Amino acid sequence: MSLAATYRLGTRLFWRDRSMVFASVVTPVGLAVGLPALMRHVTSGGVAGATALAQSAIAILLAITAFMNITVALTGRRDQLVLKRLRTTRLTDGQLLLGQIASTATQTVVLIVACAVAVRFAAGVPLPADPLVFAAATIAGSVVLSLLGAAYTAAVPRAELAAAYTMPVFLLCGVSAGAMGPIPLPGWLQTALDLLPTSAVVHAVRTGDLAVPLLVLAVWGAAGLVALRLWFRWEPRRS
């Protein structure tokens, strides 16, 4: 078994799980495309409002398709002892996790790009003005959120609670990026939420500025690597 094999395994297991596909693909894509289309055709916001909402919806895609997806997948395989069995192969722990993270990040990037094209036709939202910035921010954000989701599994006691445990993260990411509408927040809280990795990606897509967002993502990525190394569990907790 090679690293490419673990990548294919993670992808195959994901697409075979209908509940996971619905939660991690159908639902976020419906939100990321449907809400801007609704804004464009039903409200007075027009194309400008739809564009702002489509950009904010990237945070939802990252939170669900990357973070939640890998958290639920890895906790399920951990509790079913799939991860423990995979460790008996010749692959290292790092290769096993990297294959899953890469698979999840790839799926997330593909969905974000697909949604960017879909809202162009459904709501008249223009394509990203700077495709290179859009690509760099999307790829970096997908990798970092997948990495953080893998590390977050250490906080989930049982697989059946994984989705519930990710909901606070989803809500924070959505509110911070404005994907849930204009919500008045204290200045200090908004400043803190702007430091979230999802907020950094949305900021890069909106402004074309990569320097600060990439720095924020690098810090979160480093924190995720440390947490993964220290606390990731390959087996369920013993009661």
Backbone torsions as a table, in degrees:
resi	resn	phi	psi	omega
1	MET	NA	134.2	-179.8
2	SER	-113.1	176.2	177.1
3	LEU	-61.3	-38.5	177.8
4	ALA	-62.0	-34.4	179.7
5	ALA	-67.0	-40.2	178.2
6	THR	-67.5	-32.4	175.8
7	TYR	-63.5	-47.9	-180.0
8	ARG	-66.4	-37.0	179.6
9	LEU	-62.4	-47.3	179.1
10	GLY	-60.7	-40.2	179.8
11	THR	-67.2	-43.7	-178.4
12	ARG	-65.6	-43.2	178.8
13	LEU	-63.4	-36.3	179.4
14	PHE	-64.7	-50.4	-175.3
15	TRP	-71.8	-15.8	175.7
16	ARG	-83.5	-16.3	-179.1
17	ASP	-92.1	102.0	-174.0
18	ARG	-64.8	-38.0	179.7
19	SER	-65.7	-37.6	178.5
20	MET	-69.1	-40.0	178.4
21	VAL	-62.5	-42.2	179.9
22	PHE	-64.9	-44.8	-176.7
23	ALA	-72.0	-37.1	-172.5
24	SER	-99.2	-11.3	-178.9
25	VAL	-122.8	-61.1	-173.7
26	VAL	-62.4	-48.8	-177.3
27	THR	-63.9	-54.2	-179.6
28	PRO	-64.4	-35.8	178.3
29	VAL	-66.2	-40.2	177.0
30	GLY	-59.5	-41.1	178.4
31	LEU	-69.7	-44.2	-175.0
32	ALA	-69.0	-25.4	178.9
33	VAL	-102.4	-42.4	-175.6
34	GLY	-67.2	-42.8	-178.0
35	LEU	-65.1	-46.3	175.6
36	PRO	-61.9	-37.6	178.1
37	ALA	-63.4	-40.2	177.3
38	LEU	-64.0	-43.8	178.2
39	MET	-60.5	-39.2	-176.6
40	ARG	-70.5	-41.6	-170.0
41	HIS	-101.8	-17.3	-174.3
42	VAL	-110.2	-37.7	-176.7
43	THR	-96.7	176.0	-179.6
44	SER	-87.0	1.2	-177.5
45	GLY	-67.7	-27.3	178.7
46	GLY	65.1	-155.5	-177.3
47	VAL	-65.1	-36.7	-178.9
48	ALA	-62.7	-44.3	178.2
49	GLY	-66.3	-40.0	178.6
50	ALA	-65.1	-37.8	179.5
51	THR	-65.3	-45.2	179.0
52	ALA	-61.6	-40.5	-179.6
53	LEU	-70.6	-37.5	178.3
54	ALA	-64.2	-38.7	177.3
55	GLN	-67.7	-40.5	178.0
56	SER	-64.8	-33.0	-177.3
57	ALA	-65.3	-16.2	175.4
58	ILE	-59.4	-34.9	177.9
59	ALA	-62.6	-38.3	178.2
60	ILE	-65.6	-43.9	179.1
61	LEU	-61.5	-42.0	178.8
62	LEU	-66.2	-42.7	-176.9
63	ALA	-67.3	-38.0	-176.9
64	ILE	-89.5	-56.1	-171.7
65	THR	-71.8	-31.4	178.2
66	ALA	-95.8	-64.5	-172.6
67	PHE	-65.0	-57.0	-177.0
68	MET	-65.6	-41.9	-177.9
69	ASN	-55.1	-53.1	-175.9
70	ILE	-72.7	-31.9	177.1
71	THR	-62.5	-48.4	-179.7
72	VAL	-65.8	-42.7	-177.5
73	ALA	-64.3	-47.7	-176.1
74	LEU	-71.5	-36.9	177.4
75	THR	-66.7	-36.8	176.9
76	GLY	-64.2	-45.2	179.9
77	ARG	-70.5	-30.7	175.9
78	ARG	-65.1	-47.5	-176.9
79	ASP	-71.5	-24.8	176.6
80	GLN	-88.3	4.9	178.5
81	LEU	65.5	18.0	176.8
82	VAL	-66.9	-42.6	179.7
83	LEU	-63.2	-39.4	179.7
84	LYS	-62.6	-40.6	-179.8
85	ARG	-69.6	-37.1	179.4
86	LEU	-64.2	-28.2	179.9
87	ARG	-70.2	-13.6	178.1
88	THR	-80.6	-7.8	177.4
89	THR	-80.7	-178.0	-177.9
90	ARG	-81.1	-4.6	178.7
91	LEU	-75.0	146.0	176.3
92	THR	-79.6	166.1	177.2
93	ASP	-59.1	-41.3	-179.7
94	GLY	-62.0	-40.2	179.5
95	GLN	-67.4	-39.0	178.3
96	LEU	-61.8	-46.0	-179.0
97	LEU	-71.9	-38.8	-179.5
98	LEU	-62.4	-39.1	178.5
99	GLY	-61.4	-42.9	179.7
100	GLN	-69.5	-42.4	179.5
101	ILE	-63.1	-44.2	179.7
102	ALA	-63.7	-40.6	178.9
103	SER	-62.6	-46.4	-179.7
104	THR	-65.2	-42.8	-179.8
105	ALA	-63.7	-39.8	179.3
106	THR	-62.4	-46.5	178.7
107	GLN	-59.9	-39.4	-179.1
108	THR	-66.0	-44.9	179.2
109	VAL	-60.6	-44.6	-179.8
110	VAL	-60.7	-42.9	-179.3
111	LEU	-67.6	-39.7	179.0
112	ILE	-63.9	-42.8	178.2
113	VAL	-65.1	-42.7	179.1
114	ALA	-61.5	-40.3	179.3
115	CYS	-67.8	-37.0	178.3
116	ALA	-62.3	-37.3	177.4
117	VAL	-73.9	-40.9	-177.0
118	ALA	-63.8	-42.9	-178.6
119	VAL	-70.9	-19.3	174.7
120	ARG	-62.9	-39.6	-178.9
121	PHE	-88.6	-33.4	-176.0
122	ALA	-81.0	-30.0	-174.3
123	ALA	-133.6	3.6	179.5
124	GLY	72.3	16.6	179.8
125	VAL	-71.0	127.0	-179.4
126	PRO	-65.8	151.2	175.7
127	LEU	-67.2	158.4	-178.8
128	PRO	-51.8	133.2	-178.1
129	ALA	-65.0	-34.4	179.3
130	ASP	-121.6	94.5	-176.9
131	PRO	-58.8	-33.0	-178.9
132	LEU	-68.0	-42.9	177.0
133	VAL	-64.2	-43.7	178.5
134	PHE	-59.0	-46.1	-179.4
135	ALA	-64.6	-45.9	-178.0
136	ALA	-63.4	-45.5	-178.9
137	ALA	-66.5	-40.3	-178.6
138	THR	-66.6	-46.1	-179.1
139	ILE	-65.4	-47.7	-179.8
140	ALA	-61.7	-44.4	179.7
141	GLY	-63.8	-40.2	180.0
142	SER	-65.0	-40.9	179.1
143	VAL	-66.0	-45.9	-177.3
144	VAL	-66.2	-43.7	179.4
145	LEU	-66.0	-35.5	176.5
146	SER	-66.7	-40.5	177.6
147	LEU	-63.4	-45.0	179.3
148	LEU	-65.4	-36.7	177.6
149	GLY	-64.1	-39.0	177.0
150	ALA	-64.0	-42.5	179.3
151	ALA	-66.9	-33.5	-176.8
152	TYR	-66.6	-19.8	-180.0
153	THR	-59.3	-23.9	179.0
154	ALA	-63.6	-24.4	-179.1
155	ALA	-88.4	-8.9	-176.5
156	VAL	-94.9	116.2	-175.4
157	PRO	-71.9	-35.9	-178.0
158	ARG	-141.4	152.9	-175.2
159	ALA	-60.9	-37.2	-177.5
160	GLU	-67.8	-13.1	178.9
161	LEU	-99.4	-1.1	-172.4
162	ALA	-61.1	-47.3	-178.5
163	ALA	-62.0	-42.2	179.5
164	ALA	-64.2	-38.0	-179.4
165	TYR	-68.5	-23.6	180.0
166	THR	-87.9	-11.7	-176.8
167	MET	-60.5	-43.7	177.4
168	PRO	-58.5	-37.0	178.2
169	VAL	-65.6	-43.7	178.4
170	PHE	-59.2	-45.7	-179.3
171	LEU	-64.2	-43.5	178.9
172	LEU	-61.1	-44.5	-179.0
173	CYS	-64.9	-42.2	-179.8
174	GLY	-65.7	-44.6	-179.5
175	VAL	-66.2	-43.6	-176.1
176	SER	-63.6	-33.4	-178.0
177	ALA	-91.0	-4.6	-179.2
178	GLY	82.1	15.9	-178.4
179	ALA	-73.6	-13.3	179.8
180	MET	-109.9	22.7	178.1
181	GLY	92.3	172.1	179.6
182	PRO	-71.9	110.8	178.9
183	ILE	-115.5	117.4	-179.9
184	PRO	-66.5	126.5	-178.4
185	LEU	-129.8	150.6	173.3
186	PRO	-58.0	148.6	-177.1
187	GLY	-57.7	-41.8	-178.0
188	TRP	-66.2	-34.2	179.9
189	LEU	-71.4	-41.5	178.4
190	GLN	-62.8	-37.9	177.7
191	THR	-62.3	-41.9	178.7
192	ALA	-65.8	-41.9	-178.7
193	LEU	-68.1	-27.5	178.0
194	ASP	-66.4	-15.4	179.5
195	LEU	-88.5	-1.9	176.6
196	LEU	-67.9	150.5	-178.9
197	PRO	-63.6	-35.1	178.2
198	THR	-65.7	-38.8	177.3
199	SER	-64.0	-36.9	178.9
200	ALA	-63.2	-41.2	179.6
201	VAL	-65.8	-46.6	179.4
202	VAL	-61.4	-40.2	178.6
203	HIS	-61.7	-43.1	179.8
204	ALA	-63.0	-42.6	-179.4
205	VAL	-65.9	-38.5	-177.5
206	ARG	-73.1	-41.9	-171.2
207	THR	-102.0	-20.4	-175.2
208	GLY	81.4	3.5	179.5
209	ASP	-90.6	124.9	-177.1
210	LEU	-106.0	-22.7	-170.4
211	ALA	-59.3	-59.1	-177.8
212	VAL	-66.6	-46.0	178.0
213	PRO	-57.2	-41.3	179.8
214	LEU	-67.1	-33.4	176.4
215	LEU	-65.6	-44.5	177.4
216	VAL	-60.8	-44.7	-180.0
217	LEU	-65.3	-36.0	178.8
218	ALA	-64.3	-41.6	178.8
219	VAL	-64.3	-45.5	178.1
220	TRP	-64.0	-37.9	178.2
221	GLY	-64.0	-41.7	177.9
222	ALA	-63.7	-42.0	178.4
223	ALA	-63.3	-39.1	178.5
224	GLY	-64.9	-40.4	178.2
225	LEU	-62.7	-42.9	179.0
226	VAL	-64.0	-46.0	-179.7
227	ALA	-63.3	-39.8	179.5
228	LEU	-62.6	-42.2	-178.4
229	ARG	-69.4	-35.7	-175.0
230	LEU	-84.7	-38.3	-166.3
231	TRP	-123.3	-6.3	-178.5
232	PHE	-62.7	134.2	-178.8
233	ARG	-111.7	135.4	-180.0
234	TRP	-95.1	-11.8	-179.5
235	GLU	-132.5	157.4	177.6
236	PRO	-65.1	157.2	175.0
237	ARG	-65.8	141.6	177.5
238	ARG	-87.8	123.3	179.7
239	SER	-81.3	NA	NA
